[in-house]
Amino acid sequence: MSLGLIERYRDRLPFAADDPVVTLGEGSTPLIHAAALSERVGAEVWLKYEGLNPTGSFKDRGMTCAVSAAVREGAEAVICASTGNTSASAAAYAARAGLRCAVIVPEGKIATGKLAQALMHGARVIALNGNFDEALQLVREVVDRHPIALVNSVNRYRLEGQKTAAFEIAEQLGPDPIDALCIPVGNAGNITAYWKGFNEVGHRPAMFGFQAAGAAPLVEGAPVRNPQTIATAIRIGNPARWEEAMNAMTSSHGAVRAVTDDQILAAYRFLASREGVFCEPASAASVAGLMTHGAGGAQRIVCVLTGHGLKDPDTALDQVGGVLPCEPTLDAVERAVLG
């Protein structure tokens, strides 16, 4: 197993040499040059493919730190509210650490792959008859009353881990820094973490955050009571890191914009069919935003793809043609193949 983030970046993270480390070898995800996308938008575009973290999303970066800190502080259990990826990651790292894990998810609003992960890792999964924002408020109240560690992005250790993706981008691209970063925005912890990381390495690209049009509180300037989007990972109406995210975008001379579900799904299909990169729909919001709104004239851009496409197989199957039936004869196979 490769070195995890805490071992790689311990000098830049709040962990001492003898602190416990709970790791699955997270980080070191590829930065993929997107030739077709670059041609489409007239700029040099790279994809930071966070779907290749151990549980298939960027959440593992923060979770190794949050769960390690929970173990250091003597916690016996962790809890989170989640639209899916946080639950999968929290459950995996809790299992690794020997801790109990409870997750609260909005009923019927979690993708199949993510739910399967949380259950397989042994988490207690509670389906709330409400949305993510209500779930987060409730888990915050639970930890106020019980000795359980909250591992949502309101936990400062989550951002400490997630900032390391900015370190990697700086290392991977070497002396030629990027002009802009395009990133999906849901609870707004990730864009906050990237900005923190870029500042620590002395590089300040313009930060462009993209929200789904049906769940775009930062764009609208007010919480959304009933957020709706096919991009379940960013279906959040009242981001916990609202002020920090807005500061990242304004301080960097970036912007926050909205993209429709149709634009997200078009980018989702484009990445899979033209770049060979399968991401979950919410991840494609970064590319949809770049294709729709641009990045302020930036010429060297990284789009963050936050999760793997296998997180949400149902949406993938809805976007493609069906499997072709075929009889077991050469003629039938030839007809099916040559069409």
C-alpha positions in Angstrom: 0.0 0.0 0.0 1.3 3.5 -0.9 2.0 6.0 1.8 -1.1 7.8 3.0 -1.5 11.5 3.1 -0.5 11.9 6.8 2.8 10.1 6.2 3.5 12.1 3.0 2.6 15.5 4.4 3.0 15.2 8.1 5.1 18.3 8.3 2.1 20.3 6.9 -0.7 18.5 8.8 -1.6 18.7 12.5 -0.2 15.3 13.5 2.9 14.5 15.5 5.3 11.7 14.7 3.8 9.3 17.3 0.1 10.1 16.6 -2.1 7.1 15.4 -2.7 7.1 11.7 -5.7 5.5 10.1 -5.1 5.1 6.4 -6.1 3.2 3.3 -3.3 4.6 1.1 -5.4 7.6 0.0 -4.2 10.4 -2.2 -1.6 10.3 -5.1 -4.5 10.5 -7.6 -3.7 11.0 -11.3 -3.8 14.3 -13.1 -5.0 13.5 -16.6 -4.5 15.7 -19.6 -7.9 16.1 -21.3 -7.1 16.5 -25.0 -10.7 16.5 -26.3 -11.9 18.9 -23.6 -8.9 21.2 -24.2 -9.7 21.4 -27.9 -13.4 22.1 -27.1 -12.7 25.0 -24.7 -9.5 26.4 -26.4 -7.3 26.0 -23.3 -5.0 23.4 -21.7 -7.2 21.4 -19.3 -6.3 18.7 -16.8 -8.5 16.4 -14.8 -7.7 15.7 -11.1 -9.4 12.3 -10.9 -10.3 11.9 -7.2 -12.4 8.9 -8.0 -9.3 6.8 -7.7 -9.1 7.2 -3.9 -9.7 4.0 -1.9 -13.5 4.5 -1.5 -13.9 6.2 -4.8 -14.1 9.9 -3.8 -12.1 12.8 -2.6 -13.7 12.4 0.9 -10.9 9.9 1.8 -8.4 12.7 2.0 -10.2 14.4 4.8 -11.4 11.2 6.4 -8.0 9.8 7.1 -7.3 12.9 9.1 -10.7 13.2 10.8 -10.7 9.5 11.9 -7.1 9.6 12.9 -7.8 12.6 15.1 -10.9 10.8 16.5 -8.7 7.8 17.5 -6.1 10.1 19.0 -8.8 11.8 21.1 -10.2 8.5 22.4 -13.5 8.4 20.4 -15.3 5.1 20.2 -17.7 6.1 17.4 -18.0 8.5 14.5 -21.1 10.0 12.9 -21.9 12.0 9.8 -24.7 13.4 7.7 -24.2 12.5 4.0 -25.5 12.6 0.5 -23.4 9.5 0.0 -19.7 9.8 -0.4 -19.0 11.0 3.1 -21.0 8.0 4.4 -18.9 5.5 2.4 -15.6 7.1 3.4 -16.5 7.4 7.1 -17.7 3.8 7.2 -14.6 2.5 5.6 -12.1 4.5 7.8 -14.2 3.7 10.9 -14.0 0.0 10.1 -10.2 0.3 9.6 -9.9 2.0 13.0 -12.2 -0.4 14.8 -14.7 2.3 15.6 -18.5 2.2 15.4 -20.0 4.4 12.7 -23.5 5.9 12.2 -24.5 7.9 9.1 -27.7 9.8 8.4 -28.7 10.1 4.8 -31.7 11.8 3.1 -34.3 9.0 2.4 -34.2 8.0 -1.3 -31.6 10.6 -2.1 -28.4 8.5 -2.0 -26.9 6.7 -5.0 -26.8 2.9 -5.0 -23.1 2.5 -5.0 -22.6 4.8 -2.0 -25.3 3.1 0.0 -23.8 -0.3 -0.7 -20.4 0.8 0.5 -21.6 2.3 3.8 -23.7 -0.9 4.6 -20.8 -3.3 3.6 -18.4 -1.4 5.9 -20.7 -2.0 8.8 -22.1 1.4 9.4 -25.5 2.0 11.0 -27.3 3.8 8.1 -30.4 5.9 9.0 -32.6 7.2 6.2 -34.0 10.6 7.3 -37.3 11.8 6.0 -35.7 15.1 5.2 -32.8 16.7 3.3 -29.1 16.9 3.9 -29.2 20.2 5.7 -31.6 18.9 8.2 -29.5 15.8 8.7 -26.4 17.8 9.3 -28.2 20.0 11.9 -29.4 16.9 13.7 -26.0 15.1 13.9 -24.5 18.3 15.2 -27.0 18.2 18.0 -26.3 14.5 18.6 -22.6 15.1 19.2 -23.3 17.9 21.6 -25.1 15.3 23.8 -22.9 12.2 23.3 -19.2 11.5 23.1 -19.2 10.8 19.3 -16.8 12.4 16.8 -18.5 14.3 14.0 -16.6 13.7 10.7 -18.5 16.0 8.3 -16.5 18.9 6.7 -17.3 21.1 9.7 -14.5 19.1 11.3 -11.3 21.0 10.8 -9.3 17.9 10.2 -11.4 17.1 7.1 -10.1 20.3 5.4 -6.6 19.7 6.5 -6.6 16.4 4.6 -8.5 17.7 1.6 -6.0 20.6 1.1 -3.4 18.0 0.1 -5.0 17.7 -3.4 -3.7 21.2 -4.0 -0.2 20.1 -3.0 -0.4 17.3 -5.4 -1.5 19.5 -8.3 1.5 21.8 -7.6 3.8 18.8 -7.6 2.4 17.1 -10.7 2.5 20.2 -12.9 5.9 21.4 -11.6 7.1 24.9 -12.4 4.2 25.9 -14.6 1.3 26.7 -12.3 -2.3 26.6 -13.3 -4.4 29.7 -13.9 -7.7 28.4 -12.7 -9.3 25.5 -10.8 -12.9 24.4 -11.6 -14.6 22.5 -8.9 -18.1 21.3 -8.0 -19.6 22.9 -4.9 -22.0 21.3 -2.5 -21.3 21.7 1.2 -18.3 24.0 0.1 -15.7 22.3 2.2 -13.6 21.1 -0.8 -13.2 24.4 -2.5 -12.3 25.9 0.9 -9.7 23.2 1.4 -8.1 23.6 -2.1 -7.8 27.4 -1.5 -6.1 26.7 1.8 -3.7 24.3 0.2 -2.9 26.5 -2.7 -2.1 29.4 -0.4 0.2 27.2 1.7 2.2 26.3 -1.5 2.3 29.9 -2.5 0.1 29.6 -5.6 -3.2 31.3 -6.0 -5.2 30.2 -9.1 -8.6 31.7 -9.8 -11.2 29.4 -8.1 -14.3 28.7 -10.1 -17.1 26.9 -8.2 -20.0 25.3 -9.9 -23.3 24.4 -8.4 -26.3 22.5 -9.8 -29.0 25.0 -10.8 -31.6 23.3 -8.5 -29.2 23.5 -5.6 -27.3 26.7 -6.0 -27.5 28.7 -2.7 -24.1 30.4 -3.3 -25.3 31.6 -6.7 -28.7 32.8 -5.5 -27.3 34.3 -2.3 -29.7 32.5 0.0 -30.3 29.0 1.3 -32.4 26.7 -0.9 -35.1 25.0 1.2 -35.7 22.0 -1.1 -32.6 21.5 -3.3 -33.1 19.3 -6.4 -30.6 17.9 -8.9 -29.5 14.6 -10.4 -26.1 15.3 -9.1 -26.9 13.9 -5.6 -23.4 14.6 -4.1 -24.0 18.4 -4.4 -27.7 18.4 -3.6 -27.2 20.8 -0.6 -29.2 23.9 0.1 -27.2 25.5 2.9 -23.5 24.9 2.7 -21.6 24.6 6.0 -18.6 26.4 4.6 -20.5 29.2 2.8 -18.4 32.1 3.9 -15.0 30.4 3.4 -16.0 29.2 -0.1 -17.1 32.7 -1.1 -13.9 34.1 0.3 -11.9 31.6 -1.8 -13.6 32.7 -5.0 -13.6 36.4 -4.4 -10.0 36.5 -3.1 -8.8 34.6 -6.1 -10.8 36.6 -8.6 -12.8 33.6 -9.5 -16.6 33.1 -9.5 -19.5 30.8 -8.6 -21.9 29.8 -11.3 -24.8 27.4 -11.8 -25.1 24.6 -14.4 -28.3 22.7 -15.3 -28.8 19.0 -14.9 -28.8 18.7 -18.7 -25.4 20.5 -18.9 -24.0 18.3 -16.1 -25.1 15.1 -17.9 -23.7 16.3 -21.2 -20.3 16.8 -19.6 -20.7 13.5 -17.8 -21.2 11.7 -21.2 -18.4 13.7 -22.9 -15.8 12.8 -20.3 -16.7 9.1 -20.5 -17.0 8.9 -24.3 -14.2 11.3 -25.3 -11.7 11.2 -22.5 -12.2 7.7 -21.2 -12.8 9.1 -17.7 -15.9 7.8 -15.8 -16.9 10.1 -13.0 -20.1 10.5 -11.0 -22.6 13.2 -12.2 -21.7 15.8 -9.5 -18.0 15.6 -10.5 -19.0 16.6 -14.1 -20.3 19.9 -12.8 -16.8 21.2 -12.9 -16.5 20.4 -16.6 -20.0 21.5 -17.3 -19.2 24.8 -15.7 -16.0 25.2 -17.8 -17.8 24.3 -21.0 -20.8 26.6 -20.3 -19.2 29.6 -18.5 -15.5 29.4 -19.2 -12.9 30.2 -16.6 -12.3 33.9 -17.0 -10.0 33.5 -19.9 -7.6 31.1 -18.1 -5.3 29.1 -20.3 -4.1 26.4 -17.9 -6.9 24.8 -16.0 -7.5 21.9 -13.6 -11.1 20.5 -13.3 -11.6 18.5 -10.2 -13.6 15.2 -10.6 -14.6 14.4 -7.1 -16.0 10.8 -7.4 -15.9 7.7 -9.5 -18.8 6.9 -11.9 -19.4 3.5 -10.3 -20.8 5.5 -7.3 -24.0 6.0 -9.2 -24.5 3.1 -11.7 -28.3 3.8 -12.1 -27.7 7.3 -13.6 -25.0 5.8 -15.9 -27.4 3.1 -17.2 -30.1 5.7 -17.8 -27.7 7.7 -20.1 -26.7 4.9 -22.5 -28.2 2.4 -24.9 -29.2 -1.0 -23.9 -27.3 -4.3 -24.2 -27.8 -6.0 -27.5 -29.2 -9.6 -27.4 -27.5 -12.1 -29.6 -27.9 -15.8 -30.5 -24.7 -18.0 -30.1 -23.8 -18.2 -33.8 -21.1 -16.6 -35.8 -23.5 -14.9 -38.2 -25.5 -13.5 -35.3 -22.3 -12.2 -33.6 -21.1 -10.7 -36.9 -24.4 -8.9 -37.4 -24.3 -7.6 -33.8 -20.7 -6.5 -34.0 -20.8 -4.9 -37.4 -24.3 -3.5 -37.0 
